[in-house]
């Protein structure tokens, strides 16, 4: 196996592996960390939304300092600073709100349900990824997609039925978070891909989204939790207060690393790759829940989550096969084009009004049609004149029969 083939294998299958591994580790760590702080069986901090808003505030402060003062040009802070307010708000508000609702609802659900059941419910996010991708025009709904969605939904139903300590409020909260997560993948990627110039780094993306995330989460905390009431008399001493604040800072640091990897994957890959990686992350979190928190998985739970993962695997196979078919069709279309060289009879490149042995050459490459006139008398064989056209990938007989298929770049 040659070095180039190994490189191709890495680029095709392992390019995102380092970012995924860091994302898996810190996401599972953060879920476990939040479970310890918010869970009724552990520290039971009464204001999970408030702590989450502190996480977002840390992300905002960190990303702003790094991109505005430390590495403004390499990390794209200059692009964010020069971004028009309309573009900034149209990107920051929808993406920030969806992300805030996803993370906030997830942390609230951890108060009432186990981390294993939480992870099983969140594994249903592929359904909502597909639905949101369809409404944004990114994905077409086909029979195979509908069947796969039904398989995932059936697996989700089994996980709910098999849960012994079922909590309806916790389940509904986690399901709402799963819906937000599905929308989050596609909406954030859709908005980021529409930016021109694009954002250069994950920290620049974090700088754009985190202000709205913080404001939205702080607003929800004020409206729902009323921290001034719940925290009244909660802190036993100054040491207790600073220890809780320190834990919030640790969680915020973990979140910065996790979100950085997540935004990197959003910017560099696609929603389907993220969906697959997300489900693999859920598997890691389930193992941690079982080993670390003593969560139990019965036969129905195991069957349900297995069906969910089967559905995701089938979608991966279906997506890969469809992609290969598209590439084969595109390759066949390009091969149907010929390079046409004919004597020039309508372009006068001769001297003193005389036509020479000039040739006009038309060629097609990478979906572009190029027309050149070549002067045979020129020693350097320089191209004296040329026009470049973009064409649709149609059969050559249709293209050459109708010149309207070409449009000047």
C-alpha positions as CSV (number, residue, x, y, z in Angstrom):
1,X,0.0,0.0,0.0
2,X,1.5,3.3,-1.1
3,X,1.7,6.4,1.0
4,X,-0.8,8.2,-1.2
5,X,-3.3,5.5,-0.8
6,X,-2.9,5.5,3.0
7,X,-3.4,9.3,2.9
8,X,-6.5,8.8,0.8
9,X,-7.9,6.3,3.3
10,X,-7.2,8.7,6.2
11,X,-8.8,11.6,4.4
12,X,-11.9,9.5,3.5
13,X,-12.4,7.7,6.9
14,X,-10.3,9.1,9.6
15,X,-9.9,12.9,8.9
16,X,-12.4,13.9,11.6
17,X,-11.2,11.2,14.1
18,X,-9.0,13.4,16.4
19,X,-11.7,16.1,16.8
20,X,-14.4,13.4,17.3
21,X,-12.3,11.7,20.0
22,X,-11.8,14.9,22.0
23,X,-15.5,15.7,21.5
24,X,-16.5,12.3,22.8
25,X,-14.3,12.5,25.8
26,X,-15.2,16.0,26.9
27,X,-18.9,15.7,26.1
28,X,-19.2,12.6,28.2
29,X,-17.1,14.3,30.9
30,X,-19.4,17.4,30.8
31,X,-22.6,15.3,31.0
32,X,-21.2,13.4,34.0
33,X,-20.1,16.6,35.6
34,X,-23.5,18.2,35.2
35,X,-25.2,15.1,36.5
36,X,-23.2,15.4,39.7
37,X,-24.0,19.1,40.2
38,X,-27.6,19.1,39.1
39,X,-28.9,15.5,39.9
40,X,-31.3,15.1,42.8
41,X,-29.2,12.1,44.0
42,X,-26.0,14.2,44.1
43,X,-25.3,17.9,44.8
44,X,-28.8,19.0,43.5
45,X,-27.9,22.5,42.7
46,X,-31.3,24.3,42.4
47,X,-30.4,26.5,39.4
48,X,-29.0,24.5,36.5
49,X,-29.9,27.1,33.9
50,X,-27.9,29.7,35.9
51,X,-24.8,27.5,35.9
52,X,-25.3,26.9,32.2
53,X,-25.5,30.6,31.5
54,X,-22.1,31.0,33.4
55,X,-20.7,28.3,31.0
56,X,-21.8,30.4,28.0
57,X,-20.4,33.6,29.6
58,X,-17.0,31.9,30.0
59,X,-17.2,30.8,26.3
60,X,-18.1,34.4,25.2
61,X,-15.3,36.0,27.3
62,X,-12.6,33.4,26.2
63,X,-13.5,33.5,22.5
64,X,-13.7,37.3,22.5
65,X,-10.3,37.8,24.2
66,X,-8.5,35.3,22.0
67,X,-10.0,36.4,18.6
68,X,-10.1,40.2,19.3
69,X,-6.7,40.8,21.1
70,X,-4.5,37.7,21.0
71,X,-4.9,36.3,17.4
72,X,-7.3,38.5,15.6
73,X,-6.2,37.8,12.0
74,X,-5.2,34.1,12.2
75,X,-8.4,33.1,14.0
76,X,-10.7,35.4,12.0
77,X,-11.5,38.0,14.7
78,X,-11.2,40.7,12.1
79,X,-13.9,39.1,10.0
80,X,-16.3,39.0,13.0
81,X,-15.4,42.7,13.8
82,X,-16.2,43.8,10.3
83,X,-19.3,41.7,9.9
84,X,-22.4,43.8,9.2
85,X,-24.9,43.9,12.0
86,X,-27.7,42.4,9.9
87,X,-25.5,39.4,9.0
88,X,-24.3,39.0,12.6
89,X,-27.9,39.1,14.0
90,X,-29.3,36.7,11.4
91,X,-26.5,34.2,12.3
92,X,-26.2,34.8,16.0
93,X,-29.8,34.9,17.1
94,X,-31.3,31.7,15.5
95,X,-28.1,29.6,16.1
96,X,-27.6,31.0,19.6
97,X,-31.2,30.5,20.7
98,X,-31.4,26.9,19.4
99,X,-28.1,26.0,21.0
100,X,-29.1,27.6,24.3
101,X,-32.4,25.7,24.4
102,X,-30.6,22.4,23.5
103,X,-28.0,22.7,26.3
104,X,-30.4,24.2,28.8
105,X,-33.1,21.6,28.4
106,X,-30.5,18.9,28.5
107,X,-29.2,20.1,31.8
108,X,-32.7,20.5,33.3
109,X,-33.6,16.9,32.3
110,X,-30.5,15.6,34.1
111,X,-32.1,16.8,37.3
112,X,-34.9,14.1,37.0
113,X,-33.6,11.2,34.9
114,X,-30.5,9.0,34.8
115,X,-27.6,9.9,32.5
116,X,-28.2,6.6,30.7
117,X,-31.8,7.2,30.0
118,X,-31.0,10.8,29.1
119,X,-28.5,9.5,26.5
120,X,-30.9,7.0,25.1
121,X,-33.5,9.7,24.5
122,X,-31.0,12.1,23.0
123,X,-30.0,9.4,20.6
124,X,-33.3,10.1,18.8
125,X,-31.8,13.4,17.4
126,X,-31.1,11.9,14.0
127,X,-34.9,11.9,13.4
128,X,-35.0,15.7,13.9
129,X,-31.8,16.2,12.0
130,X,-33.5,14.7,8.9
131,X,-36.7,16.7,9.5
132,X,-34.9,20.0,9.8
133,X,-32.6,19.2,6.9
134,X,-35.7,18.5,4.8
135,X,-37.3,21.8,5.6
136,X,-34.1,23.7,4.9
137,X,-33.8,22.0,1.5
138,X,-30.6,20.2,2.5
139,X,-32.1,16.6,2.3
140,X,-34.8,15.0,0.3
141,X,-37.3,12.6,2.0
142,X,-37.2,9.2,0.3
143,X,-38.8,5.9,1.2
144,X,-35.5,4.6,2.6
145,X,-35.2,7.6,4.8
146,X,-38.7,7.2,6.1
147,X,-38.1,3.6,6.9
148,X,-34.9,4.4,8.7
149,X,-36.7,7.2,10.7
150,X,-39.4,4.7,11.7
151,X,-36.7,2.2,12.9
152,X,-35.1,4.9,15.0
153,X,-38.5,5.9,16.4
154,X,-39.3,2.3,17.2
155,X,-36.0,1.9,19.1
156,X,-36.7,5.1,21.0
157,X,-40.1,3.7,22.0
158,X,-38.5,0.6,23.4
159,X,-36.0,2.6,25.5
160,X,-38.9,4.6,27.0
161,X,-41.0,1.5,27.7
162,X,-38.0,-0.3,29.2
163,X,-37.2,2.5,31.7
164,X,-38.0,1.4,35.2
165,X,-37.7,4.8,36.9
166,X,-39.6,6.6,34.2
167,X,-40.1,10.3,34.8
168,X,-42.5,12.0,32.4
169,X,-41.3,15.6,32.9
170,X,-37.7,14.5,32.6
171,X,-38.5,12.5,29.5
172,X,-40.4,15.4,27.8
173,X,-37.7,17.9,28.7
174,X,-35.0,15.6,27.3
175,X,-37.1,14.9,24.1
176,X,-37.4,18.7,23.6
177,X,-33.7,19.0,24.0
178,X,-33.3,16.3,21.4
179,X,-35.5,18.2,19.0
180,X,-33.4,21.3,19.5
181,X,-30.3,19.3,19.0
182,X,-31.5,18.0,15.6
183,X,-32.4,21.6,14.5
184,X,-29.1,22.8,15.9
185,X,-26.9,20.7,13.6
186,X,-28.6,21.8,10.4
187,X,-29.4,25.4,11.2
188,X,-26.0,26.3,12.5
189,X,-24.3,24.6,9.6
190,X,-26.7,26.2,7.1
191,X,-26.1,29.7,8.5
192,X,-22.3,29.3,8.8
193,X,-22.0,28.0,5.3
194,X,-23.9,31.0,4.0
195,X,-21.4,33.5,5.4
196,X,-19.1,35.3,3.0
197,X,-16.3,35.6,3.9
198,X,-16.6,32.4,6.0
199,X,-15.5,32.3,9.6
200,X,-11.9,31.0,9.9
201,X,-12.0,29.2,13.3
202,X,-14.1,27.6,15.9
203,X,-13.3,30.4,18.3
204,X,-14.6,33.0,15.9
205,X,-17.8,30.9,15.6
206,X,-18.1,30.8,19.4
207,X,-17.6,34.5,19.5
208,X,-20.6,35.0,17.2
209,X,-23.0,32.6,18.9
210,X,-22.1,32.7,22.6
211,X,-23.5,36.2,23.4
212,X,-27.0,35.2,22.4
213,X,-26.6,31.8,24.1
214,X,-25.6,33.6,27.4
215,X,-28.4,36.2,27.2
216,X,-31.0,33.6,26.3
217,X,-30.0,31.3,29.1
218,X,-29.7,34.0,31.7
219,X,-33.2,35.2,30.7
220,X,-34.6,31.7,31.1
221,X,-33.0,31.3,34.4
222,X,-34.4,34.6,35.7
223,X,-37.9,33.7,34.4
224,X,-38.1,30.0,35.4
225,X,-35.6,29.5,38.3
226,X,-35.7,32.9,40.0
227,X,-32.3,32.4,41.4
228,X,-32.7,35.1,44.1
229,X,-35.4,33.0,45.6
230,X,-33.9,29.5,45.3
231,X,-30.4,30.5,46.3
232,X,-31.5,32.5,49.3
233,X,-29.9,30.6,52.2
234,X,-28.5,27.9,49.9
235,X,-24.8,28.9,50.5
236,X,-23.6,27.9,53.9
237,X,-20.5,30.0,53.8
238,X,-18.2,32.0,51.6
239,X,-16.2,28.8,51.0
240,X,-19.4,27.1,49.8
241,X,-20.2,30.0,47.4
242,X,-16.7,30.1,45.9
243,X,-16.6,26.3,45.6
244,X,-19.8,26.3,43.6
245,X,-18.5,29.2,41.4
246,X,-15.3,27.2,40.9
247,X,-17.2,24.2,39.8
248,X,-19.1,26.4,37.3
249,X,-15.8,27.7,36.0
250,X,-14.5,24.1,35.6
251,X,-17.7,23.2,33.7
252,X,-17.3,26.3,31.5
253,X,-13.7,25.3,30.6
254,X,-14.8,21.8,29.7
255,X,-17.6,23.3,27.6
256,X,-15.2,25.6,25.8
257,X,-13.1,22.6,24.7
258,X,-16.1,20.5,23.8
259,X,-17.9,23.3,21.8
260,X,-14.7,24.1,20.0
261,X,-14.5,20.6,18.7
262,X,-18.2,20.6,17.9
263,X,-18.0,23.9,15.9
264,X,-14.9,22.6,14.1
265,X,-16.9,19.5,13.0
266,X,-19.9,21.7,12.0
267,X,-17.6,23.9,9.9
268,X,-15.6,21.2,8.3
269,X,-18.0,18.2,7.9
270,X,-21.7,17.9,7.3
271,X,-24.8,17.2,9.3
272,X,-24.8,13.5,8.6
273,X,-21.2,13.0,9.8
274,X,-22.1,14.9,12.9
275,X,-25.2,12.8,13.4
276,X,-23.2,9.5,13.2
277,X,-20.5,10.9,15.5
278,X,-23.2,12.1,17.9
279,X,-24.7,8.7,18.3
280,X,-21.2,7.2,18.9
281,X,-20.7,9.8,21.6
282,X,-24.0,8.7,23.2
283,X,-22.7,5.1,23.3
284,X,-19.6,6.3,25.2
285,X,-21.8,8.3,27.6
286,X,-24.0,5.3,28.3
287,X,-21.0,3.2,29.2
288,X,-19.9,6.0,31.6
289,X,-23.4,6.1,33.1
290,X,-23.4,2.4,33.8
291,X,-19.8,2.2,35.1
292,X,-19.6,5.5,37.0
293,X,-23.2,6.1,38.2
294,X,-24.4,2.5,38.5
295,X,-27.2,3.0,36.0
296,X,-28.9,-0.2,35.0
297,X,-29.9,-1.3,31.5
298,X,-32.5,-4.0,31.2
299,X,-33.2,-6.2,28.1
300,X,-35.8,-3.8,26.7
301,X,-33.5,-0.8,27.1
302,X,-30.7,-2.7,25.4
303,X,-33.0,-3.8,22.5
304,X,-34.2,-0.2,22.1
305,X,-30.9,1.4,21.9
306,X,-29.6,-1.3,19.6
307,X,-32.5,-0.6,17.2
308,X,-31.6,3.1,17.3
309,X,-28.0,2.4,16.5
310,X,-29.1,0.0,13.7
311,X,-31.2,2.8,12.2
312,X,-28.3,5.2,12.2
313,X,-26.0,2.6,10.7
314,X,-28.5,1.9,7.9
315,X,-28.7,5.6,7.2
316,X,-24.9,5.8,7.0
317,X,-24.9,3.0,4.5
318,X,-27.8,4.5,2.5
319,X,-26.1,7.9,2.4
320,X,-22.8,6.5,1.3
321,X,-24.3,4.5,-1.5
322,X,-26.3,7.5,-2.7
323,X,-23.1,9.6,-2.7
324,X,-21.2,7.0,-4.7
325,X,-24.0,6.9,-7.3
326,X,-24.0,10.7,-7.6
327,X,-20.2,10.7,-8.1
328,X,-20.4,8.0,-10.8
329,X,-23.1,9.9,-12.6
330,X,-21.1,13.1,-12.5
331,X,-18.0,11.3,-13.7
332,X,-20.0,9.8,-16.6
333,X,-21.3,13.2,-17.6
334,X,-17.8,14.7,-17.7
335,X,-16.4,11.9,-19.8
336,X,-19.2,12.5,-22.4
337,X,-17.6,15.8,-23.3
338,X,-15.0,16.0,-26.1
339,X,-12.3,18.5,-26.9
340,X,-13.2,20.1,-30.2
341,X,-10.5,21.8,-32.3
342,X,-11.5,23.4,-35.6
343,X,-10.1,25.9,-38.0
344,X,-11.1,29.4,-37.2
345,X,-13.1,31.0,-40.0
346,X,-14.9,33.7,-38.1
347,X,-12.2,35.3,-36.0
348,X,-9.7,37.5,-37.8
349,X,-6.2,37.3,-36.2
350,X,-4.3,37.8,-39.5
351,X,-2.2,40.8,-40.1
352,X,-3.4,43.5,-42.5
353,X,-6.8,41.9,-42.7
354,X,-5.5,38.5,-43.8
355,X,-6.5,35.3,-42.1
356,X,-3.7,33.1,-41.0
357,X,-3.6,29.4,-40.0
358,X,-5.2,30.3,-36.6
359,X,-7.2,27.7,-34.7
360,X,-10.0,28.2,-32.3
361,X,-10.0,25.5,-29.6
362,X,-12.9,24.6,-27.5
363,X,-12.5,22.3,-24.5
364,X,-14.4,21.2,-21.5
365,X,-12.9,20.7,-18.1
366,X,-14.4,20.5,-14.6
367,X,-17.8,21.6,-15.9
368,X,-16.4,24.7,-17.7
369,X,-16.3,25.3,-21.4
370,X,-13.2,27.2,-22.7
371,X,-12.9,28.8,-26.1
372,X,-9.4,29.8,-27.2
373,X,-7.9,31.3,-30.4
374,X,-4.3,30.3,-31.0
375,X,-2.0,32.1,-33.4
376,X,0.1,29.7,-35.4
377,X,2.6,32.4,-36.3
378,X,3.4,33.3,-32.8
379,X,6.7,31.8,-31.6
380,X,5.6,31.4,-28.1
381,X,2.2,29.8,-29.0
382,X,0.6,32.4,-26.9
383,X,-3.2,32.5,-26.6
384,X,-4.2,35.8,-28.1
385,X,-7.8,35.7,-27.1
386,X,-10.0,33.5,-25.0
387,X,-13.4,33.2,-23.4
388,X,-14.4,31.0,-20.5
389,X,-17.9,29.6,-20.1
390,X,-19.7,27.7,-17.3
391,X,-22.0,25.0,-18.6
392,X,-24.5,22.6,-17.1
393,X,-23.5,19.0,-17.1
394,X,-25.5,17.8,-20.1
395,X,-24.8,15.4,-22.8
396,X,-22.5,16.8,-25.5
397,X,-25.0,16.6,-28.3
398,X,-27.4,18.8,-26.3
399,X,-24.7,21.2,-25.4
400,X,-23.3,21.8,-28.9
401,X,-26.7,21.9,-30.5
402,X,-27.7,24.9,-28.4
403,X,-25.2,27.6,-27.5
404,X,-27.6,29.0,-24.9
405,X,-26.4,26.3,-22.5
406,X,-23.2,28.3,-22.0
407,X,-23.1,31.5,-20.0
408,X,-20.1,33.8,-19.8
409,X,-18.4,33.8,-16.4
